[in-house]
Amino acid sequence: MWMSKLARFAQPALQRSTSAVGCRRVWTRGGPGLTAAAHPASCLTSVQHRGHQTVVSASIPKTGHGVRHALALDEERLVEVEWEDGGQSLYPFSWLRDNCQCPLCFLRSAQARRLYLLDVDIHTGVDVVQVTDDNKVSIVWPDQHTSVFDAEWLRKRCFSPAARKTMQEELFINERYYWDCKLHLPTADFNEVLHDDKAALAWLTSLRRVGVVYLRGAPAEQGQLDKLEERLGFLKMTFYGRLWLVQDKPQPNNLAYTSGRFHHHTDYPALPSTPGIQLLHCINPAAEGGESEIVDGFHAALQLLAEDPKAYQILTSVLVDYKDTGADYCEYMLNARKHTISVDQEGRVSGINLNNATRGSVLDLPVQEVQPFYRALRAYVDIMNRPENVVTFQMQAGDLVTFDNTRILHGRKSFISFPDRPRLLEGAYMDWDVVLSRLRVLRKSVQGDI
């Protein structure tokens, strides 16, 4: 049952598809969420899945990877491979020599290159290129060293734009589903993700694509995040410790440790290495209030781009000072400078840093640029607080929410605790490198070597 709820988000990674990379919108029973900027290169189609409508990439048709011919183009310094399906791929001589897979050049047990770049003639030619009887590409170099390449290995590393996009998607799962208040939270069973590789893979894939997954069925007692740590790798140690308790404290060193309203934010922008994932486990719910709220910061950023490009330009270019000072696991004085909206080299939104509580009073801007910055930041916060962009839910004892802290802004309404049982959550962080590593290990376990 839980797997079916995750399947529509995780399906592209559970299938061995070569879908085009793009941004998707999540469709729910109530209708479509908005996607402000799907990439033109995306090839999208609509399918039905258990009463929900979702948008998925149309796969590039699968074809055989057998080699028909291979020849050297000496003038261009390329090897041209013609495939049995009629396609062609080009490979530079220098790249092929650098990536020789023989035992002298490559340590297979470590999946690591032995060949040092100073020992590679990057201007090399080739003596012989041929297709072997077992359909591999064999190259004899001028020094008579021989390199043999598996056909499927070569095909996946083709330098065409489509193949490169497919490989980047396979490695990093860059595709995202943007959403608004109509989102039906992807949900999984806590015990299933602990013990079933397919369930764990679906959980982590949905976490990557949607940004949030709800886990049900955990015992309402401390120690459950330790089990997730053992399943995934290791938690991120911070100045609040490896694990921390969210509760109303008499002398709080964080706004989370109060019973008041806590507005939408990302955690720890004052830390130079911002945590990638946040895990929150509800042990004691509130007697009244305390509803959790989440907002898709990527979706809100693209709305800002569409409605107010100047504000978007400011928030993607101005570095904001964040600070955090106090004592918890140990004393700390943190400072970091972050873009409110980070973008990658292709201009896609790649991260959000926004925390009103720890945004510093130092603002390293010329005086005439201060007011435009405030106007831009307010425009973004206004969009995030629109009711149509906010998902609200009430955590019950045992519930556990996992979300992308570099994308999802979370908050909480004010609450009143039971007199004899204060509201209590246990929290932890993980880095995306740990989670993506485990995702790839699980994918290999479930699907075999991709």
N, C-alpha and C positions, 0 to 999 in steps of 0.2 A: 504493500500500500504506500509506504513512504517513498519507495523507489519511483512509483508512477508519478508522484508529485514533483520529483526532481528531474524526471526523464526529459521533459521538454526543454530544460535548460542545459542539461549535461549531454544530451544526445549527440551534438556535433563532435565531442571529444571521445564519446564511447564508440562512435563509428570511425572506421578508418577512411575518412573522406578527405578530399582535397578541395575543400570549399574556399571560395574567395574571402579575403579578410574584409570585414566591414563593421559598422555599428548597427545594432538591431534594436527594434522596439519591442517591448513586452506587451502582448495583447492579452487581456483577461476577459472574464464574462461581461464586465462593464464596458468593454470597448478598448480601443488602442491607447497606450501611453504615447507620449510624443517623443520623436527623435529629431533633434534640431539639425543634425548635420551628418547624415549617413554618407559615406564616401561614395563618389560616383563609380568607383571600381567595384563596388559590391554588387553581387548578383543575387537578388532576393526573391523568394517565393513564399506563398502562404500555405500552410497545411493545418489540418485539424488534428487535435490530440486530446482525447478524453474530454470533450466538451469545451476545451479551451482553444482559442485560436492564437497561434504563435507565428513568428516570422523566422524562417530559417534560410541559410544560404543554399542556393542551388549548387550541387556538387559538380565539379568538372568531371566529365565522364572518365571512368577508370579504363585504362588501356594496358595492354601488355608492355612490359619493360624490356623485351628482348631486343638485342642489337642486330640490325640488318647489315650495316656497313660502318666502318670507322676509317678515317683518313686524316693525314696531317696536312694542314694548310700552312706551308712553311713561311710564306710571305706575311701572313697575318699572325703567325706564331700561335696557332690554335689547332686543336684536334676537333674535327667535326664527327659527331656520332649521329647516324640515322637509325631511328627506331623502327621496329616492326610495324608500328601503327602509322608510319609515315612522318612522324615528328622528327625534328632535328634539334640537337644541342651542341653548343660550342664550349670548349674548355681550354683556357690558356695553358701553354706549355709550363710556365712557371708554377701555376697552381697545381697542376698534376704532379710535377716533380716534388713539390713541397709536401704533397699529401700522399706520397707513396705508402702503401699499406703493407709492405713486406716487413719481415721481422727485424731487419737491420734499421729500418726507418721508423717503425711504429711498434710500440710496446702494447700488445693487445690486452695483456692482463690488467694494465692500468688505463687502457684506452687513451694513450698519450703519445705524442710525437717524440721519437728519439732524434730525428734528423735536425741538426742545428741550422739555422738560417744562413750562417756564414759558410756552411758547407754546401749550400744550394747555389748553383749557377742560374741566376734568375733570367739570364739571356740565353738559356740553353735551346738547342734545337732538338730534333728527334731523329733517330736512325730508321726505326721500323714501328709502324702501328698496324695491329692486326686483331681480328676477332678470333678468340680461341674456340676449340671444339665445344667447351662448356659455356659458350656465349658470354665470355668476359672480354674486356678490352685490355690488350697487352701492348706495352710501349717499351721499346729498347732505346735507351738514351745514348748519346755519343760516347760516354765512358763505359758503355756496355752493361750498365746497371739496368735491370728489368723491373718494371712496375706493372702489376696486374690489378684491374679494377672490376669489381662486381657491377653488373649492369644496373641493378636496382639502386645500389649505392650512388652510382653516377647520376642516374635519372633524378633522384631526389635533390641532388646538388646542382642541378641545371641552373644556369645564370639568367634564364628568362625572367621577366618581371613576375609572371604568374607563379612560376616555381619558387622564386624567392619569397613571395608573399605566403605561399602555402607552407614553406618550411618555417618561416617566422611564426606563423600561427600555430603550427605543431609544437614548436619549442616553447613559446611564451603565452599562448592562449590570449592573444590581444583583443579578440572580439568581445564586445560588451553588449549587454541588453540594458537599455535605459528604461526607466520606469517612473511612474508618478503614484498618486494615492490609490490607483486601482490595482496596484500590485497585490497578488496573492502570495504571501511569503513562501518561498521554497522551504519545505519542511522535511526533515529526516528523523529517523529513530536513532537515539544516542547509542544504544547497544549494537545496532546494525553497523554503524560507521566504525565502531571499535573492532568488530569481528568479521566483517564482510568486505572484501576488497572492492567489489563492484559498488557497494553502497558508499564506501569511503571515497571512491573516485568520483561518483556522482555528486557527493557533497562538496568536494574541493573544486570540481569543475563549475558547479553552480555558484560557489563562493567567488570564483574568479570572474564569471560572466555577469552575474546579477549583483554581486557585492554583498549579499546578506543571505544567510541560511539559518533557519530555526531548528534546533534539535530538541526533541521531546523524549521523555522517559528516563532522564537521569535521576538518580537518587537526590533528594533534597538535603544534601549534607556536603560539607567541604571535602575536597579531594578528587572531585570528578575531573577537574581540569588537568590534574596529574595524569589521568588516564588518556586524555587527548594528547598530552605532551608525549607520552610513551608511544602513542599511535603515529604521531607525525614527526617527531624528532626532538626538539627542545624549545622551551619557552624563551622569551627575550627578557633578560635581566635589565631592570631600570632602577632609578633611584627610589621607586616605590616598592622595590623588591621583585622577586620572581613571581609571586602571587600577592594579591592585595584584596582587602575587603572594602566594599562600598557600603558605608553605613553613616548614619547621622552621628557626628562626633562633637563634643563640647568645645574643643579648640581646633577646628578643622584646618588642615593645611592644603585643602583642595575644595573647590565649590561642590564637587561630587559628594563630599562628606557632610552635606547639609540636607535638610528636608525641603528646601525651597525649589522653585522652578529653576531648571538648568537648561539653558537655550542650546540650540543646535550648534555642534562644534565637532572638530576632529581632535583627537587626543595628541598631546605631546609635540606640538610644532616647535617648542623650545628645545627639543632634543635634536641635535644635528642629524641623527639617523632615526627618523620618525618610525614608530612601529607600523608594520604593514597590516597586521590582523589584530582585532580585539575579540576576546572571548569573555562573555559575561554569563555567569550561572546564578540563577535565582534560588536562594536557599529559604529565605522568609520574605514573602510578598508584603506589600503595604496593606494596612487595614482599609485605607481610603486614598484614592488618587495614585500618583506614582506611575501613570501610564508612560510607556516608552514611545519616543518619536524618532523616526529616521527619514532622511532626505537623500536622494541621489544627487550628490554634488556635481557629477559629470553632466547629468541631465540639466540641472539648474545652470551650469556654466554655459552650455550650448544655447539655452534660452536667453541668457544674458548676451551672448554673441549675436543672436538674431535680433534682439530688441535694442541693444545699446552697445554697438561695436567699440565705441571709444572707452566705455567702462571696462569692457573685456580686455582691451589693449593695455589699460592701466594695471589691471589686476594680474595680467600675465607678465608684466615687465617690472613692476615696483617690488623691491624686496622689503618685506615687513619684519620688524624686529619683534621677537618673542623672548620672554624671560620666564623663569620659574625658580623661585628661591624658597628654601625651607629645610626641613629635616624629616626624614622618614626612615628608609633603610639606612641612610646615612645623611649627613648634611649635603646640600647641593646648591649650586648657583649656576643655572643654565642660561645660555644665550644662543640664539640661532636666528638667521635671516632666511625667510622663505617667501616664495611667490604665493599669493593667495590661490591662484590657478596656475599649475605647472603644465607645460605642453612639451611634447617630444619633438624630435627633429623633423617630423612630418607635419607638425602643427596640431596634432591631436591632443586633447586633454588627457593628461597622464597622472595628475595628482591634485589634491585639494589640501590646503593648510589654512585653517580658520578656527581660532579659539579666542573668543572675546575676553575671557578671563586672563589669559597670559599674553595677550597682545601688549607689547611694551609701550611706554610713553615716549621712548626714543623713536623718532621718525626721520630717517635720513633722506630728506627731500628738500629741494629749494622751497622757500616759503610759498612761492606762487603755485606750487604743485600740490600743496597740502589739501586745499579744498576740493580740487578735482579727485584726489584719491578718496576722500571721505564720501564724495558723491558716488563714486564707482563702487566702493565697498557697500554702501547702503543699498544701492540698486541690486547687488547680488544677494544681500541678506533679505531684502524685500521679496525677491523671487523665491528664495528657499522657504520663506514663511507663508507663501500662498497655500491655502488649504488643499488645493489640488495637487500639491507637490509633497505633502506630508503623509506618511503611513504611521498610524498609531496602533499600538497593541499593548496588552496588559500581560506582563510576565507572571506566571504562576509558579508555585514551588516545584523545583526540578527542571523548569524550562531553561534552555541555554541558547543564547543568540551568538552567532559568529558573524563578523562583518569586516569589510575592507576599510580600515581606518584611513587609507589614503584617498578614499572616494566617498564613503558614506558619512554624513554628519548625523550625529545622534544627540538626543536630548531627553529630558524627563520632566513631567509635570510635578508640581509640589505634592507632598503626601503626608499622611498621618499614619504612624505605626500602631500596631497593637500594643497595649501597655506592657504586656509581659513578653512580647516577641518583636523586637525592632526589625524593620526592613533590613535585609542583609543580602548582598550579592558578593560572589567571589569573582575576581577578574584576573586576566592575564593578557599578555601580548605575545605575538609571534611575528617573525619577519617573513616577508614574501619569499625570500630565497629558500627558507626551510619548507614552506608550504608547497612551492612549485617543485622543489626537489622530490618531496613525497608524492605529489601528483604524478610526476613522470615515472617514479618507481611503481606506483600502483597501476598506471596505464600499461607499463611493460608487463606487469604481473597478469593483468586482465586480458590484454590483447596480444601479448607476445612482443618481440622486438619490432619497434616501428622504425 
